[in-house]
Amino acid sequence: MIKKRVIHPKQAEYRKMVERIANSKTILPQPTNPKKNIVNREVIESSQTKKMHSFVFIITSYNNEKWVERNLNSIKYQTYTKWRAIYVDDASTDKTYELVNEFVTYNKLSDKIMIIKNDRNYKQAYSRYIAFKQCNDDEICCLLDGDDWLYDTNVLTKLNKFYNSNDVLVTYGKYMTYENAQETKVVGSKDYPKVVIQQKTYRHHPLWLAVHLRTGYAKLFKSYPHGYLLDFNNELMTVSTDQNEMFWVLDRSNGKHKVTNFIALTYNKDASRENVNSYYNTTNNKTQQLYRTELQYFLKLNQLNRFRKQETILIFTDLSVDDRKLQLFCEVINFKYKLIFKNELVDGINDIKVKLNYICFFDYKNITNELITRLKDYTNNIFCNRKFEHLPKITKNTLFLKLNNYNYKIVKKDFKEYNPLYEYTIIVNHDDESMSSLNKYVDKVYCINLVNNNNKLESFITMAKKYKINCEILRMNKLVDSQTFMRTYKKTNYTSPGELGCILSHLMCCIDARDNKYKNIIILEDDCIPIVNLNEEFERNKNIILDKLYVYLGASQWQWSDSIDIYNNYYNAWRTCGSFAIYINYEILSILISEYKKMDKTVDKVMHEYYNETPITHNLDSEYYGVNKTSPYYRRCIVLYPNLFIADVTTSNIREGQNMNKRSIKMKWKLDLYDM
């Protein structure tokens, strides 16, 4: 029989309830706090009419012998019974493992509770990782530490109702703090702001909202690889593991997460203080202090796929991890490099344990020749964003080219009132005599790229080099970073800031073309993918293209109609979308500039109203779906087919990413034709 143990004598009422639980096999304990424990019949009855979700508790535990009974009893006596638990003992040195086995055996719960014992102390991140792998995709994981417990007997009933009532994949919420052997205060949370959800900037949000009790579908928690558990030293993380997990899960939940409106867990602050790695014990522990600080930079300023990066940059900085200037700087380089950070270097405390490719001082005051000499043991590639003796100075604009060894020229143009959206231009010219067919027949090729999208920039430059395309890449700032244009955006009907940013980017290309008196131009967006034999295909279709005013070199044709007549490699544009690859003749530049400046429609809609204007005879009360063959733009605004370019729709600056295979079927793109 399991030994009864008084956990905290000061709590007489709770002690009596624990004794009743231990001595009862069939009768639930009577509630000691009516507000806390009474089962709401309406809640149970309404939840039973809907789906009965399967919950699995993920319990990680190390040296928690004092809390085993309270932890497991809080699960055992849930009124909702469709649950199981995976208990991972992280090589405890006390009697935790024995007591858990004793509890399971005595209560005949071997079919409900799986016990795993690690062969050594791996810490929480790895322990949860191996537990997640034991879950079915459609189970809902409830993350519970071995020294915490569920707040009352109805937590799962409430959670089941919450998942039935809300379209969510993940929840987080509200908990009671247990301190000095008593419940002290409730800690609540709130939903993430809409802009954070839309832009998936959970890592940059200054408030940590995903607090206990954290739950979510196992499919999400199982989706990150083992490499994601490693810290900046390529060792298993020992702290902030909850943040690391939730950054990944929230990012992949497509915004389907929500804070719960009830207390679900009791957080044991007393037990946490006994842990040497605890947040509460960092003040007098220099090693833990530096490790936690550097890990926060590592988690918040790297991309989630940091484990795939083969090269590493060490950044010394005095700026806070939440400083927007530092965040923007890191976005310039984290697409390709893993970033690690230090505010100071203390021998034997936070030594550098990984290979470094570059070292950067970014707004760092304590640069010394002695420090530089020490760092040269790791790499000679050391630079600074401020002038310091002989160190190379870099700026945000030149950094991308320096890190990629590109010798391209950077220029700054003047777009007047649109300058807040414009950063600079990279001029890509190839010395080879063999020139792309695009450059032979078109005066200028432009590319539009956001300054924080260096992964797309690198892909585009790689493509431009392969096909010998000379071009000007306009690097644009996000519309959300401009207060002026965000005020404009709020007065428009655009569905996202990206839609307005897109049309203004095209506007700047057209203005530059007009001012330079180019006869024709091509505008490419950085996510375009060329047909395999791009130059040959352009050469073959040049007469068709050069004869037209506006040509979709690639298009999103969401609707197909019998009205679409496919001629020799093209068809007349009809309800056509897509601005990722466009040929424009100078004759229509003034019209486009005038329309774009109005900022009242998308890029697609501007041309749609011109190439397919409504006939006079059409009833204006209904939308025109036909093809107006009397329009002066009929067969002068065309779609090249097969498209010379398609769009990589897996990522987007305007809307959610999409499945490439599904999209290609709808668009009638034959993916094997393109340089994927």
C-alpha positions in Angstrom: 0.0 0.0 0.0 1.3 3.5 -0.8 2.7 5.3 2.1 0.7 8.3 3.2 2.8 11.4 3.6 1.9 14.8 4.9 3.3 17.2 2.4 2.6 20.6 4.1 1.2 20.3 7.7 0.1 24.0 7.7 -2.6 23.3 5.1 -5.0 21.3 7.3 -7.8 21.3 4.8 -5.7 20.2 1.9 -4.1 17.4 4.1 -7.6 16.0 4.9 -8.5 16.0 1.2 -5.3 14.2 0.3 -6.0 11.6 2.9 -9.5 11.1 1.6 -8.1 10.7 -1.9 -5.5 8.1 -0.8 -8.0 6.1 1.1 -10.8 6.2 -1.5 -11.0 4.0 -4.6 -14.4 5.0 -5.9 -15.6 8.2 -4.2 -14.4 11.6 -5.2 -13.2 13.9 -2.5 -15.7 16.4 -1.2 -14.7 20.0 -2.2 -13.0 22.1 0.4 -13.5 25.3 -1.6 -16.9 25.6 -3.3 -15.7 28.3 -5.7 -12.8 26.1 -6.7 -14.0 22.5 -6.9 -17.8 22.4 -7.5 -18.4 20.7 -10.9 -20.5 22.9 -13.2 -23.2 20.5 -14.5 -24.0 22.7 -17.4 -20.3 22.7 -18.4 -20.1 18.9 -18.3 -23.4 18.3 -20.0 -22.7 20.7 -22.9 -19.1 19.4 -23.4 -20.4 15.8 -23.5 -22.5 16.7 -26.5 -19.4 17.6 -28.5 -16.1 15.9 -29.2 -14.4 14.2 -26.3 -10.8 15.1 -26.9 -7.9 12.9 -25.8 -5.5 14.6 -23.4 -2.0 13.4 -22.6 0.0 14.9 -19.7 3.7 15.4 -20.4 5.3 15.4 -17.0 9.0 16.0 -16.7 10.5 15.5 -13.2 13.8 15.6 -11.4 14.1 15.0 -7.6 10.5 15.7 -6.9 9.8 13.0 -4.3 8.0 15.5 -2.1 5.5 16.3 -4.8 4.8 13.0 -6.6 1.4 12.3 -4.8 0.0 15.8 -5.2 1.1 16.0 -8.8 -0.4 12.6 -9.9 -3.5 12.8 -7.7 -4.4 16.1 -9.3 -4.6 14.1 -12.6 -6.1 10.9 -11.2 -9.2 12.7 -9.8 -10.1 14.7 -12.9 -13.8 14.4 -13.5 -13.0 14.1 -17.2 -11.5 10.6 -17.7 -10.2 10.6 -21.3 -6.6 11.2 -20.4 -3.3 9.5 -20.1 0.1 10.6 -18.9 3.8 10.2 -19.8 6.0 10.7 -16.8 9.7 11.2 -17.6 12.0 10.9 -14.6 15.2 12.7 -15.6 17.6 10.4 -13.7 16.5 11.6 -10.2 18.9 11.0 -7.3 16.1 10.7 -4.7 13.1 8.4 -4.6 11.0 10.1 -7.3 11.1 7.1 -9.7 10.3 4.6 -7.0 7.4 6.6 -5.7 5.9 7.1 -9.2 6.0 3.4 -9.8 4.5 2.8 -6.4 1.7 5.2 -7.1 0.9 3.7 -10.5 0.9 0.2 -9.2 -1.2 0.9 -6.1 -3.8 2.9 -8.1 -3.8 0.3 -11.0 -3.0 3.1 -13.5 -0.4 1.2 -15.6 -2.7 1.5 -18.6 -3.0 5.3 -18.1 0.5 6.3 -17.1 3.7 5.5 -19.0 6.9 5.9 -17.0 10.2 6.7 -18.7 13.5 6.9 -16.8 16.4 8.7 -18.5 19.9 7.1 -18.2 21.3 10.5 -17.2 20.1 14.0 -16.4 19.3 15.5 -19.8 17.1 18.4 -18.5 13.6 19.4 -19.4 13.9 20.1 -23.1 15.1 16.6 -24.1 12.7 14.9 -21.6 9.7 16.5 -23.1 11.0 15.9 -26.6 11.1 12.1 -26.1 7.7 12.2 -24.5 6.1 14.1 -27.4 7.4 11.3 -29.7 5.2 8.9 -27.8 2.0 10.8 -28.6 -0.5 10.4 -31.3 -0.9 13.5 -33.6 -4.5 14.1 -32.5 -3.9 14.0 -28.8 -3.7 17.3 -26.9 -0.5 17.6 -24.8 -0.8 19.2 -21.4 2.7 20.3 -20.2 3.0 19.7 -16.4 6.2 19.9 -14.4 6.7 17.2 -11.7 6.5 19.7 -8.9 3.3 21.4 -10.0 -0.3 20.2 -10.0 -3.7 20.9 -11.6 -5.7 23.5 -9.8 -8.9 21.6 -9.4 -10.7 18.4 -10.5 -12.4 20.0 -13.5 -9.4 21.3 -15.5 -9.8 18.8 -18.3 -13.6 19.3 -18.4 -13.0 23.0 -19.0 -10.2 22.4 -21.5 -12.4 20.0 -23.5 -15.2 22.6 -23.6 -12.7 25.3 -24.6 -11.3 23.3 -27.5 -14.9 22.5 -28.6 -15.9 26.2 -28.4 -12.9 27.7 -30.1 -11.0 27.0 -33.3 -7.7 26.5 -31.7 -4.7 24.2 -31.8 -2.8 25.7 -28.8 -3.8 27.2 -25.5 -2.0 28.9 -22.6 -3.4 30.6 -19.6 -3.8 31.3 -16.0 -2.2 29.8 -12.9 -2.2 30.0 -9.1 1.2 30.7 -7.4 2.1 28.5 -4.5 4.7 30.2 -2.2 5.7 29.7 1.4 3.5 26.7 1.6 0.3 28.5 0.6 -1.5 29.8 -2.5 -0.6 33.4 -2.9 -1.7 35.0 -6.2 -3.2 34.3 -9.6 -1.1 35.1 -12.6 -3.1 35.6 -15.8 -2.2 36.2 -19.4 -3.9 37.6 -22.5 -4.1 36.9 -26.3 -1.2 38.0 -28.5 -1.8 41.2 -30.4 -3.2 40.7 -33.9 -0.2 42.2 -35.6 2.1 39.7 -33.8 -0.1 36.8 -35.0 -0.2 38.1 -38.6 3.6 38.7 -38.8 4.5 35.7 -36.6 6.8 38.0 -34.4 6.2 36.0 -31.2 10.0 36.0 -30.6 10.1 39.8 -30.7 7.1 40.5 -28.5 8.3 42.0 -25.3 5.8 40.2 -23.1 5.9 36.4 -22.5 2.2 35.5 -22.7 2.3 31.7 -23.2 2.2 30.9 -19.5 0.9 27.8 -17.6 -1.0 25.7 -18.4 0.3 25.2 -21.9 -1.6 22.8 -24.1 -1.7 21.9 -27.8 -2.0 19.2 -30.3 0.8 16.7 -30.3 1.4 17.1 -34.0 2.7 20.6 -33.4 4.9 19.6 -30.4 6.3 16.6 -32.3 7.3 18.7 -35.3 10.5 20.3 -34.2 13.8 18.3 -34.7 16.4 17.4 -32.1 18.7 20.1 -33.4 16.1 22.7 -32.2 16.9 21.7 -28.6 20.5 22.8 -28.9 21.8 26.1 -27.5 24.5 28.5 -28.8 27.2 26.0 -27.6 25.5 23.1 -29.5 24.5 21.6 -26.2 21.1 20.7 -24.8 19.3 23.8 -23.4 18.9 23.8 -19.7 16.7 26.8 -19.2 14.0 28.8 -21.1 12.9 25.5 -22.7 9.2 26.5 -22.4 9.9 29.6 -24.5 11.8 27.6 -27.1 9.0 25.1 -27.5 6.2 27.7 -27.7 8.0 30.0 -30.2 8.0 27.0 -32.5 4.4 25.8 -31.8 2.9 29.3 -32.0 4.6 30.0 -35.3 3.2 26.8 -36.8 -0.3 27.1 -35.4 -1.5 29.6 -38.1 -2.8 31.9 -35.4 -5.0 29.2 -33.9 -4.1 29.8 -30.3 -5.9 31.5 -27.4 -5.6 32.2 -23.7 -7.9 30.2 -21.5 -10.2 32.0 -19.1 -9.8 29.8 -16.0 -7.1 28.8 -13.5 -5.7 25.5 -14.6 -2.5 24.9 -12.7 -0.8 25.6 -9.4 2.8 26.7 -9.9 5.1 25.6 -7.1 7.4 28.5 -6.6 8.8 26.9 -3.4 10.1 23.9 -5.4 11.4 26.1 -8.2 13.6 28.0 -5.7 15.3 24.7 -4.7 16.5 24.2 -8.3 20.0 25.6 -8.9 19.0 26.4 -12.5 16.0 28.3 -11.4 15.3 31.8 -12.6 15.0 32.8 -9.0 18.6 31.8 -8.3 20.4 33.8 -11.0 21.3 36.9 -9.0 24.3 35.5 -7.2 25.2 32.9 -9.9 27.3 34.6 -12.6 27.4 31.4 -14.8 23.6 31.1 -14.8 23.2 34.9 -15.2 25.3 35.0 -18.4 23.8 31.7 -19.8 20.2 32.9 -19.4 21.0 36.3 -20.9 22.9 34.9 -23.9 20.1 32.3 -24.4 17.5 35.0 -24.6 19.4 36.7 -27.4 19.9 33.3 -29.1 16.2 32.4 -29.0 14.7 35.8 -29.9 17.1 37.0 -32.6 17.7 33.9 -34.6 15.2 32.4 -37.0 13.5 29.2 -35.9 15.5 27.2 -38.4 18.8 28.3 -36.8 19.8 24.6 -36.4 20.2 24.3 -40.2 22.7 27.2 -40.4 26.3 26.1 -41.2 28.0 29.3 -40.4 28.0 31.4 -37.2 28.4 35.0 -36.3 29.3 36.1 -32.7 27.8 39.6 -31.9 29.0 41.7 -29.0 26.4 44.3 -28.1 25.2 46.5 -25.3 21.7 46.8 -26.7 18.8 45.0 -25.1 17.4 41.9 -26.8 14.2 43.9 -27.3 15.9 46.8 -29.0 14.4 47.3 -32.4 17.7 48.5 -33.9 19.3 45.2 -32.9 16.4 43.2 -34.2 16.5 44.8 -37.6 20.3 44.3 -37.8 19.9 40.6 -37.0 17.2 40.2 -39.6 19.8 41.3 -42.2 22.0 38.3 -41.4 20.0 35.6 -39.6 18.6 34.2 -42.9 22.0 32.6 -43.5 23.9 32.7 -40.3 23.4 31.3 -36.8 23.8 34.2 -34.3 25.3 34.0 -30.9 25.7 36.9 -28.5 27.8 38.2 -25.6 27.7 41.3 -23.5 31.1 40.3 -22.0 33.6 37.5 -22.1 34.5 35.9 -18.8 37.2 33.2 -18.7 35.8 29.9 -17.4 32.3 31.2 -17.2 31.0 31.8 -20.8 33.8 30.6 -23.0 33.3 30.3 -26.7 32.7 26.7 -27.6 31.8 26.7 -31.3 33.5 27.6 -34.5 33.1 31.2 -35.6 33.0 32.6 -39.2 32.6 36.3 -38.2 32.7 38.4 -35.1 30.8 41.7 -35.1 30.8 44.5 -32.5 27.4 46.2 -32.8 26.8 49.3 -30.6 29.4 47.9 -28.2 31.4 50.3 -26.1 33.9 48.0 -24.4 36.0 47.2 -27.4 39.7 46.8 -26.6 42.8 45.7 -28.5 43.2 43.0 -25.9 39.8 41.6 -26.6 40.3 41.8 -30.3 43.6 39.8 -29.9 41.8 37.1 -27.9 39.1 36.9 -30.5 41.5 36.5 -33.4 42.1 32.9 -32.0 38.7 32.2 -33.5 38.6 34.2 -36.7 40.2 37.2 -38.3 36.9 38.3 -39.8 36.1 40.9 -37.2 34.2 44.1 -38.0 32.3 46.9 -36.3 29.3 49.2 -37.0 31.2 52.1 -35.4 34.7 53.3 -36.1 37.4 51.6 -34.0 41.0 51.9 -35.0 41.7 49.5 -37.9 38.5 47.4 -37.7 36.5 47.4 -40.9 33.3 49.4 -40.5 30.1 48.1 -41.9 26.5 49.4 -42.2 23.2 47.6 -42.5 23.3 48.4 -46.2 26.8 47.0 -46.9 26.7 44.0 -44.6 24.8 41.7 -46.9 27.2 42.2 -49.7 30.2 41.8 -47.4 29.1 38.6 -45.9 28.4 37.1 -49.3 31.5 38.5 -51.0 29.5 40.3 -53.7 31.2 43.2 -55.5 28.0 44.8 -56.5 27.4 48.5 -56.3 25.0 50.2 -53.9 23.3 53.4 -54.8 20.7 55.6 -53.0 18.0 57.1 -55.2 15.6 59.9 -54.3 11.9 58.9 -54.4 10.9 62.0 -52.5 7.7 61.3 -50.5 8.1 57.6 -50.9 11.6 57.6 -49.4 10.4 56.2 -46.0 9.7 52.9 -47.8 12.9 52.9 -49.8 16.3 51.8 -48.4 18.8 51.5 -51.2 19.4 49.9 -54.6 21.8 47.1 -55.4 23.0 47.2 -59.0 23.8 43.7 -60.3 25.9 43.7 -63.5 27.7 40.7 -64.9 31.0 41.1 -66.7 30.5 38.2 -69.0 30.0 39.0 -72.6 27.0 36.6 -72.7 24.0 38.8 -71.7 20.6 37.6 -70.8 18.0 37.9 -73.5 16.0 40.0 -71.1 18.7 42.7 -71.2 19.1 42.5 -75.0 15.6 43.7 -75.6 14.5 45.5 -72.4 16.1 48.7 -71.1 15.9 47.9 -67.4 15.1 44.9 -65.2 14.0 45.7 -61.7 13.6 43.5 -58.7 11.6 44.4 -55.6 12.9 43.0 -52.2 12.2 43.7 -48.6 15.4 44.6 -46.6 14.6 41.9 -44.0 14.1 39.2 -46.6 17.8 38.4 -47.3 17.0 34.7 -47.9 14.9 35.8 -50.9 17.5 38.3 -52.0 20.2 35.6 -52.0 17.9 33.3 -54.0 17.2 36.0 -56.5 20.8 37.0 -56.9 21.7 33.4 -57.4 19.1 33.1 -60.1 20.2 36.4 -61.7 23.8 35.2 -61.9 22.8 31.8 -63.4 20.8 33.5 -66.2 23.1 36.5 -66.6 20.4 39.0 -65.8 21.6 42.6 -65.2 19.2 44.3 -62.9 18.5 46.9 -60.2 17.3 45.5 -56.9 15.2 48.0 -54.9 15.4 47.1 -51.3 12.2 48.3 -49.5 11.3 48.8 -45.9 8.2 47.2 -44.5 5.1 49.4 -44.6 4.5 48.7 -40.9 7.8 50.5 -40.1 6.6 53.8 -41.6 4.1 55.7 -39.4 3.2 58.0 -42.3 2.2 55.2 -44.7 0.6 53.1 -41.9 -1.7 56.1 -41.4 -2.4 56.1 -45.1 -3.0 52.3 -45.0 -5.6 52.6 -42.3 -7.7 54.9 -44.5 -7.7 52.5 -47.4 -9.5 49.2 -48.2 -6.3 47.1 -48.5 -6.5 43.8 -46.6 -2.9 44.0 -45.4 -0.1 46.5 -45.2 1.8 44.3 -47.7 -0.8 45.0 -50.4 -0.2 48.8 -50.2 3.5 48.3 -49.9 3.5 46.2 -53.1 1.7 48.8 -55.2 4.0 51.6 -53.9 7.1 49.4 -54.7 5.9 49.0 -58.3 5.2 52.8 -58.4 8.8 53.6 -57.6 10.0 51.3 -60.4 7.7 53.0 -62.8 8.8 56.5 -61.6 12.5 55.5 -62.1 11.7 54.2 -65.6 9.9 57.4 -66.6 12.6 59.7 -65.2 15.3 57.7 -67.1 13.2 57.6 -70.3 13.3 53.8 -70.6 11.4 52.4 -73.6 10.4 49.3 -71.7 11.1 47.6 -68.4 10.5 44.3 -66.5 9.6 44.2 -62.9 10.3 41.0 -61.0 9.5 40.3 -57.4 12.1 38.4 -55.3 10.0 35.2 -55.1 9.8 34.5 -58.8 11.0 31.2 -60.2 12.1 31.1 -63.9 11.3 28.6 -66.5 14.4 26.3 -67.0 15.4 27.7 -70.4 14.6 31.3 -69.5 16.8 33.1 -72.1 15.9 30.7 -74.9 12.2 31.1 -74.1 12.3 34.9 -73.9 14.2 35.0 -77.3 11.6 32.7 -78.8 8.7 34.9 -77.6 10.3 38.4 -77.9 8.2 39.5 -80.8 5.0 38.7 -78.9 6.2 40.5 -75.8 7.8 43.6 -77.3 4.6 44.3 -79.4 2.4 44.6 -76.3 1.8 47.3 -73.7 1.6 45.1 -70.6 2.6 41.4 -70.4 2.2 39.1 -67.5 5.4 37.0 -67.8 3.9 35.0 -65.0 0.4 35.1 -63.6 -2.0 33.8 -61.0 -5.0 32.8 -63.1 -7.5 31.8 -60.4 -10.4 31.6 -62.9 -10.3 29.9 -66.2 -13.1 30.5 -68.8 -14.1 29.5 -72.2 -13.6 33.1 -73.1 -9.8 32.6 -72.8 -8.4 31.9 -76.2 -4.8 30.6 -76.1 -3.0 31.8 -79.1 0.7 31.1 -80.0 2.1 31.0 -76.4 -0.2 33.6 -74.9 -3.8 34.5 -74.1 -5.6 37.8 -73.5 -5.6 38.8 -69.8 -8.9 38.0 -68.2 -9.4 38.4 -64.5 -5.7 37.8 -64.2 -3.8 38.3 -60.9 -0.1 38.4 -60.1 2.5 41.1 -60.0 5.6 39.0 -59.6 6.8 39.2 -63.2 5.6 42.0 -65.5 6.8 43.5 -68.8 5.7 47.2 -69.3 6.0 49.4 -72.4 6.7 53.1 -71.9 3.3 54.1 -73.5 1.4 52.9 -70.4 3.9 54.1 -67.7 2.1 57.4 -67.2 -1.3 55.7 -66.7 0.2 53.2 -64.2 1.9 56.0 -62.2 -1.3 58.0 -62.1 -3.3 55.0 -60.9 -0.8 53.7 -58.5 -0.6 57.1 -56.8 -4.3 56.9 -56.0 -3.6 54.0 -53.6 -7.2 52.7 -54.0 -6.7 49.3 -55.5 -4.2 46.5 -55.8 -1.6 46.2 -58.6 -3.7 43.5 -60.2 -6.9 45.5 -60.2 -5.3 48.5 -61.9 -4.6 46.7 -65.1 -7.8 44.6 -64.9 -9.9 47.8 -65.2 -7.9 48.8 -68.3 -7.5 45.6 -70.3 -11.0 44.5 -69.7 -13.0 47.7 -69.3 -16.8 47.3 -69.2 -18.6 47.8 -72.6 -21.0 50.7 -72.8 -23.8 48.2 -73.5 -23.2 46.3 -70.2 -25.6 46.8 -67.3 -23.5 48.7 -64.7 -25.4 47.1 -61.8 -23.7 43.8 -62.3 -20.0 43.0 -62.5 -18.6 42.3 -66.0 -17.2 38.8 -66.5 -16.9 38.8 -70.3 -14.1 39.8 -72.6 -14.4 43.2 -74.2 -12.9 42.8 -77.6 -13.6 46.5 -78.4 -11.3 47.6 -75.6 -8.1 49.4 -77.0 -6.1 47.1 -74.7 -7.6 43.9 -76.0 -4.7 41.6 -77.1 -2.3 44.3 -76.0 -2.4 43.2 -72.3 -1.6 39.5 -72.4 -0.4 36.6 -70.3 2.5 34.6 -71.7 1.7 30.9 -71.5 3.4 28.8 -70.4 4.5 31.5 -67.9 8.2 32.5 -68.1 8.1 32.8 -64.3 5.9 31.4 -61.5 5.7 32.5 -57.9 7.1 30.7 -54.9 3.9 30.8 -52.9 5.3 28.9 -49.9 6.2 32.3 -48.3 4.6 35.7 -48.9 4.9 39.3 -47.6 1.2 39.9 -48.2 -0.6 36.7 -47.1 -0.1 33.3 -45.6 2.1 30.8 -47.4 0.5 28.2 -49.5 1.1 24.6 -50.8 3.1 24.9 -54.0 1.7 21.7 -55.5 -1.9 22.6 -54.8 -1.4 26.1 -56.1 0.2 24.9 -59.3 -2.8 22.7 -60.2 -5.1 25.7 -59.8 -2.8 28.0 -61.9 -2.0 25.3 -64.5 1.7 25.6 -63.7 3.7 22.5 -64.8 6.3 22.6 -62.1 8.7 20.3 -63.9 9.2 23.2 -66.4 10.6 25.5 -63.8 14.0 25.9 -62.1 12.7 24.9 -58.6 
